[in-house]
Structure formats: C-alpha cells, structure tokens
Amino acid sequence: MFRAGLITATFCVFLTSVSAQTPYDQLAESLPDAASSLVHWDAHSQTSTSGATDSTKDSKSQNKRMFGMIPNSRTVERSAYTGPIMVSQKFKLTTDYFSPFTLVFVGMSAGFDQAFDFKSGYGQGAEGYAKRFGADFTSGFTHTFFVNGVFPSLLHQDPRYFRQGEGSAGSRISYALSRAVVTRQDSGQRAFNYSALLGSTVSSGLAHFYYPESDRSASGFAIRIGYQMLSEAGFNVMREYYPDLARKIFKKKK
C-alpha cells in the first residue's frame, strides 16, 4: 500500500507543477466521508464543467496508450458520453491487462516485494521472485476482471473513467481520486462505486488461496483492498492528465 500511496502522491505533486491552472484553489473542497455526499459533490462538479470546450469533445482522438505503452481504453471524455456500454464491452476492457506494461509493472512490484522481503513466505532467490511475480500478476488480473467486468455487469455500473478535462489542478485531482468511490450507473446517474469496492474485496479474498500463510491475516486482507483502491485512484489521476502532459511535454496533439 505504501508503494501506491508514494506513486500517487508524487504524480499529483508533479501534475500541479505543469498545470496551467492555479493549483489547489478548489482543493479545500475535500472529498466528503459519506457515499451519498460524494455523489452529491460529483453532481456539483459535473454542473460546473458542463460547458466543455471543443478540445474535450473528440473522444476518437483520445490517446489509447499513455506514454506509448499503458493501455487507456477505459478513458473517455465526459462531454462525449453517448450512453452505456454492453456487458461484452465491459469484459473486453479487462483484456487491457494483458499488455507489455503489465509485465513491466508486475516485474517491478515483485522486485520491490523481494527487496523488502514482503510475502516472506515465498523465500528469496529466483524461485521466490517467480512466486511473487505470479502472485502479483494473478492479483492484478482478478482485480481487473471483477472491477471492470463482473460487478459492473451485475450492478449495471460503467467501469470507464470520464475525464473532467478542465478546471484547476486541485479540482481535477480531487475529481480523479474520487472516481475510486464514485462512478456512473448505466442509466447515467452517479452512484457509489460498489463495483470497485466489491471487486477489490473479492480479489483480495482470492489471494488467500495463493499468498503465503503469513499474509493471510485480516490485516493483510484489508491492506490489499486499500492498495488496490489507492492504485486505481492513482491511475485515474494519470488518465485525467495524460492528454495535457502529452500536449505540453511531448508536444503531441490530443
């Protein structure tokens, strides 16, 4: 969980330094505690950004791979919303997991775990690394499968990320982070993101079958849920800002 928090915090700080907006002028509107308040807060945010410019309306020009390697099929422009996607399309989103980026990310995660002797029951050496890699890969896949496919289909929720695309750095980062707990129903209404919570919970529970015995505690179970939710929030910040980064840093057109 420390890894996800560090990556998310670092990325957020970096984004505020490159944003053309005044940073954090709306950050005081922090996320409410209750799910109902979160949904109400998001409705206000939706209204305040309803006048999107033409630069945010062309969803077809949205980069489908961030930095040339990170799959980005889940990201769409909020102003380009055309209705819900089918169950088959929700499950198709899970196939993004099978990408070169996943292998790199999981490889680094397994190396981090081994360096600090996390999942110590797997031991050290090549065998220990292979077990950590397999466990991390499986955990990431089950999370993606349940969060993007299974529960959105059962609960009629939309697993995609709808960019805010404009506003201050504070409001956009707050919005992106909040998508871990607020989502859109297939009907278009905002709702608590039960798909993310239940998907993370089931994925973390399944890890009990292949994680070392020392990591099968209640605290380990809770930490895994928190790590997966925080990782999703961090990637949402990246999804929100990538078109801006590509335009400003890499001199690419959106």
C-alpha positions in Angstrom: 0.0 0.0 0.0 3.0 2.3 0.7 4.0 1.9 -3.0 0.6 3.0 -4.3 0.5 6.0 -1.9 4.0 7.1 -2.8 3.4 6.9 -6.6 0.0 8.6 -6.3 1.4 11.5 -4.1 4.4 12.0 -6.3 2.4 12.1 -9.5 -0.1 14.6 -8.1 2.6 16.9 -7.0 4.2 16.7 -10.4 0.9 17.5 -12.2 0.4 20.7 -10.2 3.8 21.9 -11.3 2.9 21.6 -15.0 -0.7 22.6 -14.9 -1.6 25.9 -16.5 -4.4 26.4 -13.9 -3.9 27.9 -10.5 -3.1 24.9 -8.2 -5.3 23.8 -5.4 -7.7 26.8 -5.4 -10.5 24.3 -5.1 -8.7 21.6 -3.1 -10.4 22.9 0.0 -13.5 21.1 -1.2 -12.1 17.8 0.0 -13.9 14.5 -0.5 -16.9 14.0 1.9 -16.9 10.9 4.1 -20.3 9.5 3.2 -21.0 7.9 -0.1 -24.2 10.0 -0.6 -22.2 13.2 0.0 -19.6 12.0 -2.6 -22.3 11.6 -5.2 -23.8 15.0 -4.4 -20.3 16.6 -4.6 -19.8 15.0 -8.0 -23.1 16.3 -9.3 -22.0 19.8 -8.5 -18.6 19.2 -10.2 -20.5 17.9 -13.3 -22.6 21.1 -13.5 -19.6 23.4 -13.0 -17.8 21.8 -16.0 -20.7 21.3 -18.3 -19.5 24.0 -20.7 -16.7 21.9 -22.0 -14.7 23.3 -24.9 -14.4 21.7 -28.3 -10.9 20.3 -27.3 -12.6 17.9 -24.9 -15.3 16.6 -27.2 -13.4 14.4 -29.7 -13.3 11.1 -27.9 -11.9 9.4 -31.0 -8.7 11.4 -30.7 -8.2 10.2 -27.1 -4.8 8.5 -26.7 -5.4 4.8 -26.2 -1.9 4.2 -24.8 -0.4 6.5 -22.3 3.3 7.1 -22.8 3.1 4.7 -25.7 2.7 1.6 -23.5 0.0 1.9 -20.8 -3.5 0.8 -22.2 -6.0 3.6 -21.9 -9.2 2.2 -23.4 -11.2 2.9 -20.2 -10.8 6.7 -20.6 -13.5 8.8 -22.4 -14.4 12.4 -22.4 -17.4 13.1 -20.2 -18.8 15.5 -22.8 -18.7 12.8 -25.4 -20.8 10.4 -23.4 -23.2 8.5 -25.7 -24.7 6.0 -23.4 -23.9 2.8 -21.6 -21.7 0.1 -23.0 -22.7 -3.6 -23.3 -21.7 -6.4 -21.0 -19.4 -7.8 -23.6 -17.6 -4.4 -23.9 -17.1 -4.2 -20.1 -15.4 -7.6 -20.1 -13.4 -6.5 -23.2 -11.9 -3.7 -21.1 -10.3 -6.4 -18.9 -8.2 -7.5 -21.8 -6.1 -4.3 -21.5 -4.4 -6.1 -18.5 -2.6 -8.4 -20.9 0.0 -5.8 -22.1 3.7 -5.3 -22.0 3.2 -2.6 -19.4 1.6 -5.1 -17.1 4.7 -7.4 -17.3 7.0 -4.4 -16.5 4.8 -3.1 -13.7 4.4 -6.6 -12.1 8.1 -7.3 -12.5 9.0 -4.1 -10.7 6.4 -4.8 -8.0 7.7 -8.3 -7.4 11.3 -6.9 -7.3 10.2 -4.3 -4.7 8.5 -7.1 -2.6 11.6 -9.2 -2.7 14.0 -6.4 -1.9 12.0 -5.6 1.3 11.1 -9.3 1.9 7.4 -8.7 1.6 5.5 -12.0 1.2 8.4 -13.5 3.1 6.9 -17.0 2.9 7.9 -17.2 -0.7 11.6 -17.0 0.2 14.4 -15.4 -1.8 16.3 -16.1 -4.9 14.8 -16.8 -8.4 12.1 -19.1 -7.0 11.0 -16.5 -4.5 10.9 -13.8 -7.2 8.9 -16.1 -9.6 6.3 -16.8 -6.9 5.9 -13.1 -6.1 5.6 -12.3 -9.8 2.9 -14.9 -10.2 1.0 -13.8 -7.1 1.2 -10.1 -8.1 0.1 -10.9 -11.7 -2.8 -13.0 -10.6 -3.9 -10.4 -8.0 -3.9 -7.7 -10.6 -5.8 -9.8 -13.1 -8.6 -10.8 -10.6 -8.9 -7.2 -9.6 -9.3 -6.0 -13.2 -11.7 -8.9 -14.0 -14.1 -8.2 -11.1 -13.8 -4.4 -11.1 -14.1 -3.8 -14.8 -16.2 -6.8 -15.9 -18.1 -8.9 -13.4 -19.5 -6.4 -10.9 -20.2 -3.5 -13.4 -22.2 -6.0 -15.4 -24.1 -7.3 -12.3 -24.7 -3.9 -10.8 -25.3 -2.0 -14.1 -22.4 0.4 -13.5 -20.0 1.9 -16.0 -16.3 1.0 -15.4 -14.9 3.7 -17.6 -13.2 6.8 -16.5 -14.8 10.1 -17.7 -12.3 12.9 -17.8 -13.2 16.3 -16.3 -10.7 17.8 -18.7 -10.7 21.4 -17.4 -10.6 23.3 -14.2 -8.0 24.0 -11.5 -5.4 21.4 -10.6 -7.0 20.9 -7.3 -10.5 20.2 -8.6 -9.2 17.8 -11.3 -7.0 15.8 -9.0 -9.9 15.7 -6.4 -12.2 14.5 -9.1 -9.8 11.9 -10.4 -9.2 10.5 -6.9 -12.9 10.4 -6.1 -13.6 8.1 -9.1 -12.3 5.2 -6.9 -15.5 5.6 -4.9 -17.9 7.4 -7.2 -19.0 6.0 -10.6 -21.7 6.2 -13.2 -24.6 3.9 -13.5 -25.6 2.6 -16.9 -28.5 5.0 -16.6 -26.1 7.9 -16.5 -26.7 8.7 -12.8 -23.8 9.0 -10.4 -23.6 6.4 -7.6 -21.2 4.9 -5.1 -18.6 2.7 -6.8 -19.7 -0.6 -5.4 -18.0 -2.4 -8.3 -14.6 -1.2 -7.3 -15.1 -1.9 -3.6 -16.6 -5.4 -4.1 -14.2 -6.2 -6.9 -11.2 -5.3 -4.7 -12.7 -7.3 -1.8 -13.2 -10.4 -3.9 -9.8 -10.2 -5.5 -8.1 -9.7 -2.1 -10.1 -12.7 -0.7 -9.0 -14.9 -3.5 -5.4 -14.1 -2.7 -5.8 -16.1 0.5 -5.5 -19.2 -1.7 -2.1 -18.5 -3.1 -0.4 -15.9 -0.8 2.0 -17.2 2.0 0.3 -18.2 5.2 1.8 -15.2 7.0 -0.1 -12.9 4.6 -3.5 -14.5 5.1 -4.4 -12.4 8.1 -7.3 -9.9 8.4 -4.9 -7.0 8.3 -3.2 -8.4 5.1 -6.7 -8.7 3.6 -7.5 -5.1 4.4 -4.2 -3.8 3.2 -4.7 -5.5 -0.2 -8.1 -3.9 -0.6 -6.6 -0.5 0.3 -3.7 -0.9 -2.1 -5.9 -1.8 -5.0 -8.3 1.1 -4.4 -5.4 3.5 -4.0 -3.7 2.2 -7.1 -6.9 2.7 -9.1 -7.1 6.3 -7.8 -3.6 7.0 -8.8 -4.1 5.7 -12.3 -7.2 7.9 -12.5 -5.1 10.9 -11.9 -2.8 9.8 -14.8 -5.8 9.2 -17.0 -7.1 12.7 -16.2 -3.9 14.5 -17.1 -2.2 12.4 -19.7 -3.6 14.3 -22.7 -2.3 17.5 -21.1 1.1 16.0 -20.4 1.3 14.7 -24.0 0.5 18.1 -25.4 2.8 20.1 -23.1 5.7 17.8 -22.6 5.8 15.5 -25.6 4.3 18.2 -28.0 1.6 15.8 -29.2 -1.8 16.9 -30.3 -4.7 15.4 -28.3 
